[in-house]
Amino acid sequence: MRYSSDDLRAAVSAGIINPGQLEPLLAFLATRQPAQPAASAAKFDVVHLLWYMGALVVITAMGLFSTLAFSQMGGPALTATALVYAALFAGAGHYLWTVRKLTTPGGLLIAVAVSMIPLAVYGVQDTYDAWNQFGKPGTVRDFYVWVKGSWIFMELGTIAGSIVALRFYRFPFIVFMAAFALWFLSMDIVPWITGQPIGNWEVSRRVSVWFGLGIIIAAVIVNMRQRSGDFAFWLYLFGVMTFWGGITASSYGTPVDKALYCAMNFGFMLLAAFLGRRVFAVFGTVGIAFYLGDLANKVFKDSMLFPFALSLIGIGIIAFGLYYHRHQAAISSWVERHLPEALKRLRPANAVG
């Protein structure tokens, strides 16, 4: 295991190393030559960018930019086209993954194959007019635009396909497909719960909150069990987005409601340190900024001081971010030292500051 000078300075900040020992230790380590070159760490370079960009272009072309003309192929033809595409991408991905040992492009092609499932399910539903009581929702493209109860079979199929793909190809980006479908499912399932067309936004908000909380819990479980690769990232992202969005939509009530909203976002900051997940810090910071901005608006309403007060809030958030970035290792170490043993067992092994 290799350590950087930043790691040693963080150890000094945490009180683990005496400050007077730091410089002699750095000078000693500088004179040592490694016995063998360290294995190069995986990095996201231009090649990886091109791979991901190509996969996203295909997914977007077959999904978001599918036009009415594409849908007019008819259900059987659309399903056949989607299945042929899926088979070709899955075959190419399997070859790259198993034979060429190129796991990144191979995993991306498997993810593209999974993305064909909504089109195939749409074709089956269109063939048998299986749109349930909510009616035919429109073109394939509308799946990415409108909320509709008729979409849930496409989402359930995508989730099932992602699970099957992950069983054979342990590639974290495949989780993106499942998380994306789960996010859509959290909105499209509301008509099934209420028995009414979409439009009851309060029910939608509550479903969003509980659905997001469920995804976050699932992400924590996945994070605790994963041994390699970050399979929990997308679950955390969409779970926090759904949960935080539902809470934020109702945060502008009484002063007590707003204070509780601020406390929740502060709790997100603590979770970021506990779980080692910056997504909580990002949304927590945005939520606190919303609260402080609203508070400043109340205090300095119709005052020329309002933009200056808001600017100071922004500067304070930036300063806090710089402080956290500089001391995140020490903060993580402090959290580790002061956590009760029961909570330490719940903390993921890969949680870092």
N, C-alpha and C positions, 0 to 999 in steps of 0.2 A: 504494500500500500504506500502510495507516494503522498507527500504533504507539501503545500506551498508555504511561502513566507507569510501570506495572509492568514493561513491556518494557525501558524505559530503566534502571530500577533493577536489573533482572536483568543488564543489560549492565555496570553498575558492579560488581556482585557477581562477574561473570565476568572483570573486569579489562580490559574493552574500552574503557570510558569512565572518565576520571579522576573520582573522587568530587567534586572541587571544581568540575567542569564541569556536574554534574547539575542543580543548582538554577537557574543561569543559563539552561541549555538549556530546562528546563521553563517558566521565566518567558517566554522568547522564543516558544516554541511556543504558549503560552497567548494571546499577542497576535495570532497569525495566524488569519485566517478562511479556511476552505476555499473554493476557487473555486466549488464546487458541492456540494450535499449529497451525502454518501456514500451509496451504495446500501445499503439496509437489509439486514442479514444475515439469512439464514434462521433462524428460531427455532421452538422447540417450544412453542407456546402452547396455550390451551384448545381452539381449533379443531382443531389437530393431534391433541390428546389425544382429542377426540371421534371423529375419523376413525379413529385406531388402535383405540380402544375398540370402535367399531362393527364393524370388520373382525374383531377378535379374538372378539367375541361370536358372529358368524356362524360363524367357523371352529370355535369351541368347541361351538356348538349342533349343527352338522352332524357333528362328530367325537366329542368326549369324552362328550357327553350323548345320543348316539344310543342308543336303547333296543332291547330285544329286539323290540318292536312295530315299530320302524322297519326292523329287519332282516327281519322277517317279510313285508315287501312282496314278497320273492322276488328272486332275482338279476337277472332282466331289468328289472323295475320299478325296482329300486334303481339299477342302472346308468343307466337312462333318466333318472331323477330327478337323479342326480349330473351327467349330461351337460347336461341342460337348465339346471340351476343354473349350471354352469360357463360355458355359452354366454351366459347372461344377464349374469353378472358380468363376463365377458371383454368382451362388447359394450359394457356401460356403462363399464368401465374404459378401453377403447380410445377411446370418445367423449370422456371427460373428459381423457384424455392427449393426444389429437391435435387435437381441435376446441376444447375449452375451455382447453387448456394448464394444467390442474390436475393436475400430475404426482403429487402425494401421494395424493389420494383415488383417482385413476386407477390408480396403481401398487398401492395397497392392494386395490382390486377385482380386479386381475389376480392378486394373491397369493391372494385368496379363491377365485378360479377354479382355481388350481393346487391348493388344499387339497381340492377336490372329487375329485381323482384317486384317492386311496385308496378312497373310497366306490365309484367306478366300477369299479376293479380288483376290489374285494371282490365286487361284483355279478357280474362275469364269472367269477371263481373259483367263486362259489357256484352259478352256472348250470351250469357244466361239471364241478363237483365237483373242481376242480383244486387240491387242497390238498396234493398230494404225500404223502410218507410220514409227515409230521408231523400229518396229520389236520386237520379243520376246527377253527379256533381259537376259535370262539364268535361273539359279536356284534361289530358294527363298533366298539362302544365299547371292547371288550377290546384293540383295537389300541393304545390309549393306556395300558393298565394292565399287560398281561402280556407277557412275552418268549416268542416263538413263532417257529419256523422258517418257518411258513406265511405270515408277514407280508411276507417280503422282496420279493415281487413288487409289493406296494403301495408299498413304500419305493423300489424301483427306478423305478417309474412316476412317483412324485412327484419324484424327482431328475431324471429325463428331462424331465418337464413344466416344472420350474423352469429347466432349461438353455434349453429352447425359449423360455420366456417372457422370460428375460433377453436372448435374442438380439434381441428386438424392443422390449422395455421395460427400460431400464437403471435399475431401481429396486432399491436395496439390500435392502429388506425381503423381496423374493422369495428372496434367498439364505437367509433364515431358514427357509423351507420346505425347501430342499435340505439345510441344515445339520441341521435337526431330523430329517429322514428319514435322514441319514447317521448321526446319533447312535443312532437306533433300529436301523439296519442293523448297527451295530457289536455290538449285543447279539443280534439275531435270527439273525445269520449263524453263530453258534457251533455250533448243531446241524448245519449243513451241513459245517462243518469237522471236527467230531468224529464225525458220523454217529450221534449219540446225542441223546436228549431233553435239554433244558436242565437243568442241575444240577451240571455240572462247573465249579465256580466258579473254580478255578485257571486252567483254559483260558479261561474268560470274561474273567478279569482280564488275562491275557496278550494276548488279542485286543483288549481295550479299550485297552491301552497302545500297541500297534502301530498300531491303527486311529486313535487320537487323534493319534499322532505324524504319521501320514500326512496327516490333516486340517490339522494345524498347518503342515506343509510346503506344502500346497496354499494355505493362507491367506497365507503369506509370498509365494508366487509371485503370487497375485491382488493382494496389497498393492503389490508392486513394479510391476505393470502397469497398475493402475487410474489413471485420469486425473482423474476426478471422482466423487464419491459414495464412501461407505465400504462396498464390497462384501465386504471381508474380515472385518468385525466379527463376524458370526455364525459364520463358520468358525473364527476364533480362539476365540470363546467355547466352542463345543461341542467343538472340538479339545482345548483346554486342560482343559476339564471331564472329557473322556473319558480323556485321558492322565494327568492329575493324580489322578483318582479311582482308576485302576488301580494307579498307584504307591502311593498312600496306603493302599490296601487291604492292601498287603504290607509296609508300613513298620515294623510293630511286631515286629521280629525281634531280632537281636543288636544290641549297642551300635554296632557298625560300620554295620549296615544303617540305623540311626536317624541316625547322623552323615551318611551318604551322602544320606539323605532330606533332611536339613537343608541340605546343600550344594546339592542340586537346587533347592530352594526359593529359596536365595540366588541361584542362577543365573537363576531366573525373574525376580528383582528386576533383575538386570543386563539380561536380555532386554527388560524393560519399558522401560528407558532406551534400549536400542539400537534397538528397533523402534517405540518410541512407543506401546506398547499396554499400557494400565493393567490389562487382564485378567490379565497375567502377575504384576503387582504384587499384585493382590488375592489370587490363589491362592497366590502365594509367601508373602505375609504370613500367610495362614491356616495354611499348612504349617509355617512357622517357629514360629507360636504353638502348634501341636500339639506340635512337638518340645520347645519350652521348657516347656510345661505338663507333658509326660511327664517331662522332666528334673527339674522342680521337685517332681513327685510322688515321684520316686525319692529325692531328697535330703531332702525334708521329709515323708516318709511318716509318717502317723499323728501329725503334729505340728500344733500350733495355728498354726504359722507358714506352713503351706501356703497358706491363702487369701490371706494377705498377700503371699507370694511371687508367687502367680498374679496378684494385683492389680497388683503392680509391673511384671510382664511386660506386662499390658494397658496400663498407663500408658506404659510405654516404647514400645510399638507406636504408641499414639496420638501420642506426642511425635515419633517418627520420621516418622509421616505428616504432621504439621504442618511439620516441617523440610523434608521432600521437597516439599510443596506450595509452601512459600515459596521454595525454591531450585531448583525443577525446571528452570527455564530455564537457570540457571547450570550445573546438572548436565548437561543436554543439550548445552550449549556445550562443557563440558569433555570429554564423551565424543566430540563431533565433532572436537575438536582433537587428541585422543590416539589416535584410531582409525587403524590402518594403512589405506593406500589400498585394499588388497584388500577389507577389511571395509566401507569406506565405499561401495564400489560395490554391496555387497549390502544396504546400509541403504535402506529405502524413502524416497522423496523427501519424503513427508508425515509422517515420524517426528519427533515433538516430544517434549519432556519430559513 
